[in-house]
Amino acid sequence: MRADIQVMQTMVDTMVGTPGFSYPARQNRAVKPPGEFAHIRLLEEYPVGMPVNQVFAEDATTITYRRKSVSRLRFRIGVVDTDGLPTVQIMNGWNSEAMKALMISSGYGFIRITPLSNEDAQLEREWEYRVGFAVEMYVTRVFQEVVGIIESLEVSGVFVTPGLEEYLINFEINE
């Protein structure tokens, strides 16, 4: 989701101390930043646990339900740098006070970061030094659903027993 990438960009840029240091990966016609940079991609998202459903609002004809569900997100951050300082800052900066404040304000929480081994060896045709990370975060997703209230109901049919009579069934509720 684009909003998830933007939150991660803000976090990476804050850790490194350089606005615009990161950008979303795999964009059509994206201009590569000059010098050092990081690219961010959301790899997967999956729900964790059971969602919480609550009645949020109710009127004469509808009920609005609010569903809260915790999701676990896995990002891939690729870093191209020259002296290794941004890589160290991203690897170790998740528990700083600035990051805690960002997480509280954005609603995203840090789970863990794992370096991806020897990424530059896999990109032999590339000239720049690359380091990759897998970052796991969590966020609470909130969804609303408006459901119409059934005001009346009519059920009718025919009950047939082989060799016996037919019985007409008719129920009316709230009529």
N, C-alpha and C positions, 0 to 999 in steps of 0.2 A: 504494500500500500504506500502511496506517495507520502502520506503524512508520517508514516513510520520512518521512512528514509530521511525526511527533513529533521525529525527529532534526533536521529543518529548523527546526521551531519552537524547539528548544533553541538552535540556532545563531543564529537571528534575535534571540531574546530576549537572548542573551549579547552580541551585537554592539551592540544598542540599550541594554542595561543595565537593562531593565525586564522582570521576570518576568510572564508572561501577556500580553505585548505582541502576540503572534501567535496565530492560531487557524486550524484547517483550514477552507478555503473550501467552499461548497456543502453545508452540513449542513442537514438538516431541522430547523426550529425553533431554529436557532442564535441565541443572544443576542449582538447586536453589542456589543463592549466600548465603554465610554464613552471619549470623547476620541480620542487617537491609537491606531492599531492597524495590524496587517498581517494579511492573510489569505493562506494558502498552499495551492496546489493542485499535485498531481503531474499533469503533462500527458502524459508518455510515458516509457516505459522500453524500451530495446532492448539486446540482447546485443552485445558488442564482441569480435571475435576468436573463437577456438576454445576451447571449455571443456577443462579438464584433468580427466581421469578417473583415479582411483586406486583400488586395492583397499584398503579401509579395515579390513575384518575378514573372517575366513573360519573356518568350522567344517565339520563333516562333511556338513551338508545345505544350507548357504547361503553365499553370498559377498555382502558389503556393499560397494558401490561408493560412493565420494564424488566428486561432480562439482562443480568450482569454475568459475564463469563470471563474468566481469566484465560488469556492466551499466552503461549510461549512463542517467542520469535527468535529465529536464528538468522543472523546477519553474517555476511562475509565482507571484511574490510581488507582491501589491498592497498599497501602503502609503497609509494616510490619515494625514496629519500636518499640523500647523499651521505650524511654523517651518522644516521641511525638514531638521532635524538627524537624525532617524531614517533618512531617505532617504540622506543622506550617509554615515551610519554603516554602513548595509547595503551601499551601493555600494563602500565602501572598506575594510570591516573584515575581509575574508576572509583576509588574511595576518597577522593579529595572533597573538601567542603564545597567547592564550586559544583562538582558533579552531583553531590547529594542534593544541593539546592535545585539543580536542573531536573533531577529525577522527581523530586517532590512536586515541582511546578508542572512538569509534563505528564506525570502519572505513570512513567515507565520505570521499571526497576531492573537493576543489574543482577544477573545470575552468575555468569562466568565468562572468561575469555580464554581461548586456546590458540596458541600459535600454529599455523599451518607449516609443516616442515618443508624446507628447501624449495620454496616456490620458484625462485629465480632459476633453478636447474631445469624446471619443467618448461621454462620459456626461453629456450636457448637462442632463439632468433632475436630476442629483445635485448637492447643494450643497457637498460636501466636495472638497478638493483631493486628487487621487489621483496616485500615481506607480506604475508597474509595472516589474518586472524579470523577465527570463528567466534562471534560474540552472541551470547544468549541473553535475552531480556524478557521481561514479562510486562503485560499491560492488561488492564481490565477493559473489556469491550462492553459497551452499553447499547442495547437495542430496544426499540419500542414497537409495540404492535397494538393496533386499535382493532377491537373485535366488536362486532355488532351484537346486541342482546336480542335473543329470540323472544319476541313479544307474544306470539301465539303459535300453536302447533296443531296440525290436524293430521292424524294417521288413519288411513282407511285401507281396507283390503278384504279379501274373501278367504275364509278358512274352509278348505275342502278335505273331507275324509272320504276315501274310496268306498263306494257303496252306501254312503249316508248322505244326508242333506248338506247343502252349502250354508255357511253362516257368514253373514256380513259383519265385519268388524269396523267400528268407527269410533275414534277417540278424538276429543277436542280438548286442548289444554289452553287455559287463559282466554277463552272465548266468552 
